[in-house]
Amino acid sequence: MTTPPPSDAVVIFNGTDLSGWKLDKPKDGKEWVGDGSMERVPGSGYIKTKEQFGDCQLRIEWAAPAEVRGDGQGRGNSGVFLMGRTEI
């Protein structure tokens, strides 16, 4: 069960579209969204929020692959870059 965001939160992904995002290699955006989640597919580039943030609290709901295979990104290794610099 997902906990709803705080009332003052800026929701940057609503589970259905990428209206709050800009794509590095734009197509139709559907390669990123499925089943209420955002998932990068190979060759789709990077994705960034349209809005810029400074000091903030960030809440991420994240899941690893059910079956871990391969190397690097194939193992579910994906991070969030804060301000385009630091990856967490």
N, C-alpha and C positions, 0 to 999 in steps of 0.2 A: 504494500500500500504506500502510495506517495503522499508525503506531507505537503499541504498547500504552501505556496510561498507567503512570506510576510506581506501585510497590506501595503507597505511602502516599497516593495521590491520592483525593480525594472526587469520584467520577464523578457529575455532575449531569444528564447526558443519556446514556442507554444505547442510543440509536438506535431504540427501539421505543415508548416511552411517556413521558408527562410527569409521572411520579410525584414527581419532585424539584422540580416547578414549580407556581406558582400563576398562574392566568390572570386578566387584568384583566376580560375579558368571557367567562366560562366557557360553553362549549357542551359538546361531548363530547371536546374536545382533539384530535380527529382532523384538524381543519383545520390543525394545526401539524406533524404528523408524517407523513412519507412517504419511502419508499425509504431508510430508515436515517438520515434527516436531519431537521432541524427547519427549517421554513420558514413565515414569517408570511404569511397571506393578508389582503388588504384587509378591514378591518372587524373583525379579531379582537383588536384592542387590544394591550396590552403583556403581557409575560410576565416573571416574576421567580422567582428561586430561593426555595424554601421556607426553606432554611437561610440564615442571614446569615453573611457572611464579612467579615473585617477584613483584616489583613496576609496576603497570599496570593500564590502564583504562579498565573497563569491560562493555561491552554492552550486555544486555540480552533482548530478546523479549520473553515475558511471557504472558500466558493467564490462567485465572481461569476457572474452569468448568462452563458451561452454567447453569447447575442446581446444586446447592450446597446441598449435602446430607451427612449424616454420621458424623463421628468424626475424628479428627486428619488429617491424610493423605487423607482420603476420602473427605475432604473439599477442596482439592486443596492445602494443606499446604505442600509446598516443597520449599527448599531453596538451595542456593549455598554456599558451604563451601570454604572460602578463605584460601589457604595454609593448608587445612585440619583442621582448627581450628575454625574460626569465621563464623557463618552462617548468611547470609543476605537473 
